[in-house]
Amino acid sequence: MSSPQENLYDAIRIVKRKIIPLAFILYF
């Protein structure tokens, strides 16, 4: 069983993966 904290970190990691390329597209 994974702790809720681990699930939270996984969600943040996924969001960052989607936001970082988006930020690059917006800036360049």
N, C-alpha and C positions, 0 to 999 in steps of 0.2 A: 504493500500500500504506500502511495506517495502522500506526503503531507501537503496540506493546503498551500503552505509557503512555496513548496517546489512547483506546484501547479501555477502559482502566481508568477514565479520567475520564468517558467516556460512561456506563459502568456506574454510577459514583457519582452522576452527574447523574440517571439514571433512578431510582435508589433514593431519592434525595432527593425527587424528584417524588412518589413514592408514600408516603414517610414523613411529609412535611410535612402533607399533608391528613389523614393518619391521626392525627398529633399534635393537630391542631386538633379533630378529632372527639373525641379522648379528653379534651382539656382543656375543651372546651365541649360 
